[in-house]
Amino acid sequence: MIRRTTIAFILACFLAPVAMADGPIVIKMATLAPEKSAWMRVFRAAAKEIEKKSEGQVKIRIYGGGSRGDEKVVIRKMKSGQLHGAAITSVGLAQIAKEVLVLQAPGLIQNYKQLDHVRSKLRARFEKKLADAGFVLLGWGDVGYTYMMSNTPIKSPSDLKQAKPWVWSSDPVMAALYKEAGATPTPLPVPEVLQNLTTGVIEAFYGSPLAAIALQWFSHAKYITNQKITVGIGATVVTKSVWDKATPEQKKLIQEVNAKYHGLLKKKIRKDNNKAVKTLKKRGIEIVTPNAAAWQSLFKRVQEKLVGKVYPRELLDTVRKLAAQK
């Protein structure tokens, strides 16, 4: 005969998940975006709308400015359940599905039309890679065109050797670029870059003009090289474990609101980056005319070096064909 305590335990096991599902879902999300940046304003607006339309049943808590660590740390915390979501760049995405970095291969995608076309065509593939790793893609984001900024003019890749450059410690793409250029960068997580620019440990960095201003890095640069390295991307993702707690109606709401705000954010970031370039000029940062042939040669070599290490050959060829269509 089954004991009463055993019956009570079995009932508790069945009833506990139901109780959790009936209560508010709290999604803890992290991002490197500074508190007053365009990214954070849009993230908070989306979170507010989701909470309002769900009548308080879906609450999103956003931790900005890298307060929960660099993106590699954030992804690790998501996998352990300490965090449930993040708005991340390609570097963070690569911690989940490395081949997404093909979108960041230097010189491969050269403008927003190409980026939109390639992402649209490959969305299902990337979503599956993320899903296989236990993550759900809520929307793509933009960072903007990536440039080199420095205290000494960088015209050719060879100038990187003496520039005291920084590389994101979790970024295999730029690490490969520096290696191919014969430069030795200082690897650091993003939250530590400003301090090291201030002390002079590093004197050159890469990023979008808007990000450079938002992170206050721009005040430590005198030059910006007029050569697009990549078209920086980002995305908002959540863990499948927290996603599965939502009802079908809640999932639909979250997806619809995120689609709306990611669309608005994309337009805003692209527009604001154009303004940011003008702001940098007004602040006295000098535009350096690059040796375009030297940079393009470097980009092609790096694209090939990353085959088999970051992405497969067939994916690189696919992206090349798709980009050529726009």
C-alpha positions as CSV (number, residue, x, y, z in Angstrom):
1,M,0.0,0.0,0.0
2,I,1.4,3.4,-0.9
3,R,2.1,5.7,2.0
4,R,0.3,9.0,2.4
5,T,3.7,10.8,2.4
6,T,4.5,9.1,-1.0
7,I,1.2,10.2,-2.5
8,A,1.8,13.8,-1.2
9,F,5.3,13.9,-2.7
10,I,4.0,12.7,-6.1
11,L,1.2,15.3,-6.1
12,A,3.7,18.0,-5.2
13,C,5.9,17.0,-8.1
14,F,2.9,17.4,-10.5
15,L,1.4,20.5,-9.0
16,A,4.7,22.5,-8.6
17,P,5.3,23.2,-12.3
18,V,1.7,24.3,-12.7
19,A,2.0,26.8,-9.9
20,M,5.2,28.2,-11.4
21,A,3.5,28.6,-14.8
22,D,0.6,30.4,-13.3
23,G,2.8,33.1,-11.6
24,P,4.6,36.0,-13.3
25,I,7.6,35.1,-15.5
26,V,10.6,37.2,-14.6
27,I,13.3,37.3,-17.3
28,K,16.6,38.7,-16.2
29,M,18.5,40.1,-19.2
30,A,22.0,41.6,-19.6
31,T,23.7,43.8,-22.1
32,L,26.9,45.7,-22.6
33,A,24.9,48.7,-23.8
34,P,25.3,51.7,-21.5
35,E,22.3,52.9,-19.6
36,K,21.5,56.1,-21.6
37,S,22.4,54.6,-25.0
38,A,19.9,54.2,-27.9
39,W,20.0,50.5,-27.4
40,M,19.0,50.6,-23.7
41,R,16.2,53.1,-24.3
42,V,14.6,50.8,-26.8
43,F,15.2,47.7,-24.7
44,R,13.5,49.3,-21.8
45,A,10.6,50.5,-23.9
46,A,10.0,47.0,-25.2
47,A,10.2,45.6,-21.7
48,K,7.7,48.1,-20.4
49,E,5.2,47.3,-23.2
50,I,5.5,43.6,-22.7
51,E,4.8,43.9,-19.0
52,K,1.9,46.2,-19.6
53,K,0.2,44.1,-22.3
54,S,0.8,40.9,-20.3
55,E,-0.9,42.5,-17.3
56,G,2.3,42.1,-15.3
57,Q,2.6,38.4,-16.0
58,V,5.9,38.8,-18.0
59,K,8.4,41.0,-16.3
60,I,11.8,41.8,-17.9
61,R,14.7,43.0,-15.8
62,I,17.5,44.5,-17.8
63,Y,21.0,44.9,-16.5
64,G,23.0,47.3,-18.7
65,G,26.5,48.6,-19.0
66,G,28.2,45.3,-18.6
67,S,27.2,45.1,-15.0
68,R,26.7,41.3,-15.3
69,G,30.0,40.8,-17.0
70,D,31.4,40.6,-20.5
71,E,29.4,38.7,-23.1
72,K,31.3,35.4,-22.5
73,V,30.4,35.6,-18.8
74,V,26.8,36.5,-19.6
75,I,26.4,33.5,-21.8
76,R,27.9,31.3,-19.1
77,K,25.4,32.7,-16.6
78,M,22.5,32.1,-18.9
79,K,23.6,28.4,-19.3
80,S,23.7,28.1,-15.5
81,G,20.4,29.8,-15.0
82,Q,21.6,32.9,-13.3
83,L,20.4,35.0,-16.3
84,H,17.7,34.2,-18.8
85,G,18.4,36.5,-21.7
86,A,20.8,39.0,-23.3
87,A,21.1,41.6,-26.0
88,I,24.5,40.7,-27.4
89,T,26.9,41.3,-30.3
90,S,28.3,38.7,-32.6
91,V,30.9,37.9,-30.1
92,G,28.3,36.7,-27.6
93,L,26.4,34.9,-30.3
94,A,29.6,33.0,-31.2
95,Q,29.6,31.6,-27.6
96,I,26.4,29.8,-28.5
97,A,26.7,29.2,-32.3
98,K,30.2,30.0,-33.5
99,E,29.4,29.9,-37.2
100,V,27.2,33.1,-36.8
101,L,30.6,34.9,-36.9
102,V,30.6,34.4,-40.7
103,L,28.5,37.6,-40.8
104,Q,31.5,39.4,-39.2
105,A,34.2,38.1,-41.5
106,P,36.1,41.3,-42.4
107,G,35.1,42.8,-45.7
108,L,32.6,40.0,-46.5
109,I,29.4,42.0,-46.0
110,Q,30.0,45.6,-46.9
111,N,26.7,47.4,-46.5
112,Y,23.3,47.2,-44.8
113,K,21.5,45.9,-47.9
114,Q,23.8,42.9,-48.1
115,L,23.5,42.3,-44.3
116,D,19.7,42.4,-44.4
117,H,19.6,40.0,-47.4
118,V,22.1,37.5,-45.9
119,R,20.5,37.5,-42.4
120,S,17.0,37.0,-44.0
121,K,18.2,34.1,-46.1
122,L,20.2,32.4,-43.3
123,R,17.8,33.2,-40.4
124,A,16.4,29.6,-40.2
125,R,19.8,28.1,-40.2
126,F,21.1,30.3,-37.4
127,E,17.9,29.9,-35.4
128,K,18.3,26.2,-35.5
129,K,21.9,26.4,-34.4
130,L,20.8,28.6,-31.4
131,A,17.9,26.3,-30.6
132,D,20.1,23.2,-30.6
133,A,22.2,25.0,-28.0
134,G,19.1,25.8,-25.9
135,F,18.5,29.4,-26.9
136,V,15.7,31.2,-28.7
137,L,16.3,34.2,-31.0
138,L,13.9,37.1,-30.4
139,G,15.4,39.5,-32.9
140,W,18.4,40.7,-34.8
141,G,20.1,43.9,-34.0
142,D,22.7,46.2,-35.4
143,V,25.9,47.7,-34.0
144,G,26.9,49.6,-37.1
145,Y,29.9,49.8,-39.4
146,T,33.1,48.9,-37.6
147,Y,36.2,51.1,-38.0
148,M,39.6,51.4,-36.5
149,M,40.1,54.4,-34.1
150,S,43.5,55.3,-32.8
151,N,46.0,57.9,-31.4
152,T,48.3,57.4,-34.4
153,P,47.1,57.4,-38.1
154,I,46.5,53.9,-39.4
155,K,46.5,53.9,-43.2
156,S,47.6,50.3,-43.9
157,P,47.3,47.1,-41.9
158,S,51.1,47.2,-41.2
159,D,50.5,50.4,-39.1
160,L,48.7,48.2,-36.6
161,K,52.0,46.8,-35.4
162,Q,53.0,50.0,-33.7
163,A,49.5,51.2,-32.7
164,K,49.1,49.3,-29.3
165,P,45.7,47.9,-30.4
166,W,43.0,46.3,-28.4
167,V,41.2,43.1,-29.3
168,W,38.1,41.8,-27.6
169,S,39.3,38.8,-25.6
170,S,36.4,36.7,-27.0
171,D,36.6,37.8,-30.6
172,P,38.4,35.2,-32.8
173,V,37.7,37.2,-36.0
174,M,39.6,40.3,-35.0
175,A,42.3,38.2,-33.3
176,A,42.8,36.5,-36.7
177,L,43.0,39.9,-38.5
178,Y,45.6,41.2,-36.1
179,K,47.7,38.0,-36.4
180,E,47.5,38.1,-40.2
181,A,48.6,41.8,-40.1
182,G,51.6,40.9,-37.9
183,A,50.2,42.9,-34.9
184,T,50.1,41.9,-31.2
185,P,47.0,43.3,-29.6
186,T,46.1,43.5,-25.9
187,P,43.1,41.2,-25.2
188,L,40.5,42.7,-22.8
189,P,36.8,42.3,-22.1
190,V,34.8,45.3,-23.1
191,P,34.1,46.6,-19.6
192,E,37.9,47.1,-19.1
193,V,38.7,49.0,-22.3
194,L,38.0,52.5,-21.1
195,Q,40.3,52.2,-18.2
196,N,43.1,50.8,-20.3
197,L,42.6,53.6,-22.9
198,T,42.9,56.1,-20.1
199,T,46.2,54.7,-18.8
200,G,47.6,54.2,-22.3
201,V,47.9,50.4,-22.2
202,I,46.0,50.4,-25.4
203,E,45.9,53.3,-28.0
204,A,43.8,51.8,-30.8
205,F,40.5,50.1,-30.9
206,Y,37.7,49.0,-33.3
207,G,34.0,49.6,-33.1
208,S,31.1,51.6,-34.6
209,P,31.2,55.4,-34.1
210,L,28.0,55.2,-32.1
211,A,29.4,52.6,-29.8
212,A,32.6,54.5,-29.4
213,I,30.6,57.6,-28.2
214,A,28.2,55.6,-26.0
215,L,31.1,53.8,-24.3
216,Q,33.2,57.0,-24.0
217,W,36.1,55.5,-25.9
218,F,36.1,58.2,-28.6
219,S,37.7,60.7,-26.2
220,H,40.9,58.6,-26.3
221,A,41.3,58.6,-30.1
222,K,42.7,61.2,-32.5
223,Y,42.1,59.3,-35.8
224,I,39.5,57.1,-37.4
225,T,40.5,55.1,-40.5
226,N,37.9,55.4,-43.2
227,Q,37.8,51.7,-43.9
228,K,34.8,49.5,-43.0
229,I,36.0,46.3,-41.4
230,T,32.7,44.7,-40.7
231,V,29.0,45.6,-40.4
232,G,28.6,44.9,-36.7
233,I,25.6,42.8,-35.7
234,G,23.8,41.9,-32.5
235,A,20.8,39.9,-31.4
236,T,18.4,39.4,-28.4
237,V,18.2,35.8,-27.2
238,V,16.6,34.0,-24.2
239,T,17.2,30.5,-22.9
240,K,14.7,27.8,-23.9
241,S,14.2,27.0,-20.3
242,V,12.6,30.4,-19.5
243,W,10.9,30.5,-22.9
244,D,9.1,27.2,-22.2
245,K,7.5,28.8,-19.1
246,A,5.5,31.2,-21.2
247,T,2.1,30.4,-22.5
248,P,1.5,30.5,-26.3
249,E,-0.2,33.8,-25.9
250,Q,2.7,35.3,-23.9
251,K,5.2,33.9,-26.5
252,K,3.2,35.6,-29.3
253,L,3.2,38.9,-27.4
254,I,6.9,38.8,-26.7
255,Q,7.7,38.0,-30.3
256,E,5.4,40.7,-31.7
257,V,6.8,43.4,-29.4
258,N,10.4,42.4,-30.0
259,A,9.8,42.4,-33.8
260,K,8.4,45.9,-33.6
261,Y,11.2,47.3,-31.4
262,H,14.0,45.5,-33.1
263,G,12.8,47.0,-36.4
264,L,12.7,50.5,-34.8
265,L,16.1,50.0,-33.2
266,K,17.7,48.9,-36.5
267,K,16.5,52.1,-38.2
268,K,17.6,54.3,-35.3
269,I,21.1,52.7,-34.9
270,R,21.8,53.1,-38.6
271,K,20.7,56.8,-38.5
272,D,22.5,57.5,-35.3
273,N,25.7,56.0,-36.5
274,N,25.7,58.5,-39.4
275,K,25.2,61.3,-36.9
276,A,28.0,59.8,-34.8
277,V,30.5,60.1,-37.6
278,K,29.7,63.8,-37.9
279,T,30.0,64.2,-34.1
280,L,33.5,62.6,-34.1
281,K,34.6,65.1,-36.8
282,K,33.3,68.0,-34.8
283,R,35.2,66.7,-31.8
284,G,38.4,67.0,-33.8
285,I,38.9,63.4,-34.8
286,E,40.8,63.2,-38.1
287,I,39.6,61.0,-40.9
288,V,42.5,58.8,-42.3
289,T,42.3,57.8,-46.0
290,P,43.3,54.1,-46.1
291,N,45.3,52.0,-48.4
292,A,42.2,50.2,-49.6
293,A,44.0,47.6,-51.7
294,A,46.1,46.5,-48.7
295,W,43.0,46.2,-46.4
296,Q,41.0,44.3,-49.0
297,S,43.9,41.9,-49.4
298,L,44.1,41.4,-45.7
299,F,40.3,40.8,-45.4
300,K,40.3,38.1,-48.1
301,R,43.2,36.3,-46.3
302,V,41.4,36.4,-43.0
303,Q,38.2,35.2,-44.5
304,E,40.1,32.1,-45.7
305,K,42.0,31.6,-42.4
306,L,38.8,31.3,-40.5
307,V,37.5,28.5,-42.6
308,G,37.3,25.3,-40.5
309,K,38.0,27.2,-37.3
310,V,35.0,29.5,-37.1
311,Y,32.7,28.5,-40.0
312,P,32.7,25.9,-42.7
313,R,33.7,26.5,-46.3
314,E,30.2,26.0,-47.6
315,L,28.8,28.7,-45.4
316,L,31.5,31.2,-46.4
317,D,30.7,30.4,-50.1
318,T,27.0,30.8,-49.4
319,V,27.4,34.2,-47.8
320,R,29.7,35.4,-50.6
321,K,27.0,34.4,-53.2
322,L,24.2,36.0,-51.2
323,A,26.1,39.2,-50.6
324,A,26.9,39.5,-54.3
325,Q,23.2,39.6,-55.0
326,K,22.8,43.0,-53.4
